[in-house]
C-alpha cells in the first residue's frame, strides 16, 4: 500500500509565478515532502526575484528559468503549480499538459479582460480537452471545498447526521487593493471561484 506521504516524497514540483502566491505554494509542497525542482519567470529579473522569494522560505536548490521553451524541455518535474496571471493560464496549462505534466492551476482557470465571454469559455474548453487527451491529473486551486469534510464531521458530532443545505450565504472581503482599473469587478474575478467551487462540492 502506498501512502500519501510516500507519493509526495516522490513528486518533483515546478512553480510558475513564484513571486506571489507561488512562493507559498512552493513552501506548502516542500512541507508535504515534495521536491521543488524548478521555477519559471517571464523575464530574467522576475525569475531571479522568484528564486530569491522561494529561497527565503525553503532550501531551494533547483533551476530557475525565464525562457519558456527551455523550461518545458529541460526542467525536471512531474507536477507544475501555475500561479501566473490569469490571462496566461490557457497557454501555460495547455503546453504543460501536452508535455505530460500534471497541473495545479490557480483560480480563475481562465480570464482575460480583453476577451469576450465566448473566447474565455473556448479557452476553458480547450484546457479540459487537452487535459483529457494528455491523460494528466489536473485541478484548479480553490481551497474552500477542502473545509467541507471537516464541517460535515463537526456537524455529525454536534447535531448527529449529515447537514442539509437549504441556502448558502457568503460574505467575502479582500484586504488588498485592486491591482487593475477594474475595481470591484477584479475582486469578484479573484474571489468568485471560491464560493462557486464550494457550491459545486455541496451540490454537484
N, C-alpha and C positions, 0 to 999 in steps of 0.2 A: 504494500500500500504506500502510495506517495503522498506525503503531507504537503500542505500549502507552503510551509516554510522551506521545504526541500525544493519545491518548484521555484520559489522566489530566489533562492540562492543560485539557481542555475540560469536565471534570466540576466541578459545583458541589455541595458536600457539606454536609449539616447533621448536627449531633450532638445526640442526646437523651441527657441524663445525662452532662454533661461534667466533673463534679467528680471522678469516679473514673477508671476505665479510659478513659472517653470523652475526657478531655483528651489522653491519649496517642494515641488513635486520631486525634484532630484533628491532632496533630503528624505522625503517620505519613502521613495523607492529604496534608498540606501538603508533606512531604518528597517525596512521589510526584509532586508537581506539580499537585495538585487545589487548587481554591479553596474554603476553608472559609468558607461564607457565612452560616450561621445556627446558633444554639444554642437548645435548649429546656430549661427547668427548670420544675418543677411549682409553684413559688412565686416571688414577686419576689426573695426572699432567695437561693434556690437558683440562680435564673437569673443573678443578679448574681455569685454565687460562681463559677459555671461560666465566665462571661465573664472573670473575673479569672484563673482557673486556666488557661484557654486562652491568654490574652494573655501569661501568664508563659512560655509555650513557643513561641508563633508570633506573627507580626504580624497578629493577627486584627482586622479592621475590619468584620465582618459584624453582623447584627442578633441581638439576644438577646430571646427570647420567654418568657413564663410563662403565656400563655393559649393553650390547645391549638388552638381553632378559628382564631385569628389566625395561629398558626404554620403550620397546614395551608394556609390560604387565602392568606397574604401572603408567607411566606418563599420566597426564590428558591433552589431547589436541585433537583438531578437525583437524588441518592442520599442516603439517610439511614442513618447508623450508629446503631443502637438500643442504648443502654447503660443503659437504665432498669432498675429492679428487675424480676426475672423475672415477678412477678405482674402487671406492666403490659405485658408483651410482646405478648400477644394483641391488646389494644385498640390499642396503638401501631402494630403492623405491619399490622393489617387496615385501619386508617384510611389509613396511608401507601400501601399497595398500591392501595386504591380511589381515591386521589388520583393514581395513576400514577407513584409514586416507586419507584425501585429501592432495595433494602434489604439492609443487612448487620446481622444481629441477633446480639447477644451470646448465648452459651450460658448456661443451657439455653434452648431455644426457648420452652418454656412450663413454668412451675412455680408452684404456689401451695399453701402449707402448709394452707390451709383448705379445699381442694377434694379431691374423690375422684380416684382414678387415671382413672376413666372421664371425668370432667369435664375433666381436663387433656388427655387424648387427644383429646377432642372439640375443645378449643381448638386443638391442633396440627393437626387435620384441617381446621378452619376456615381456619387460616392458609394451608395448602397449597392449598385450594380457591380462596381469594381471590387468591393469587399467580397461579394458572393462569388464572383468569378475567380478571385485570387484564393479564396478559402482561408482567409486570415481571420483572426479574432479581432473585433473592432468594437469600440464603445465610445460614447460621449460622456464627458465628465460633468455630471450634475449630481451633487452629493446628497441631496435631501432624501431620496428614496432609501439610502443606507440607514436612515433613522427609523424606517417603518417596522423592521423586525423587532427592534428594541421597544418601540411603542406598543406593538401588539402583545409582547410578553409582559410589559408593565401593566397593560390593561387586564390581561388574563389573571395576573396575581392580585390586582387590586379589586377587580369587579367580577372576575370569572367570565369565561368565554372570550370570543374574539369581538373586537369592536365593529360596529357598522357605521358607515359614514353617510349621513343624510345631506350634509353640506360641508364645504371646506372654505375656510377664510384664511387668507394670508395677508400679513402686513410686512412689507419688506422695505428696508431703508439701506442706503449706502452712505458711508462716511466720506467717500471720495468725491471730488468734483468731477463733472463730466469732462472727458478728455477730448471732446469734439464740439462743434457748434450745434449739435443735435439735442443738447439739454436732456430733459426728462425722457425723451424717446430713446436716447442712448442707454439710460439706466434700465429701461424695460428690456431692451435687446440683451443687455448683460445679465440681468437678474431673472427675466421671464422664464428661461428654460428650467429653473429650479422648481417652481410650483407646477409647471406643466409635466416635468418628469415625475414628480411626486404623485400627481393626479393619475398619470399613466400607470404607475405602480399600484395605486389603490384600486383603480377601475380600468384595467387594460381592455 
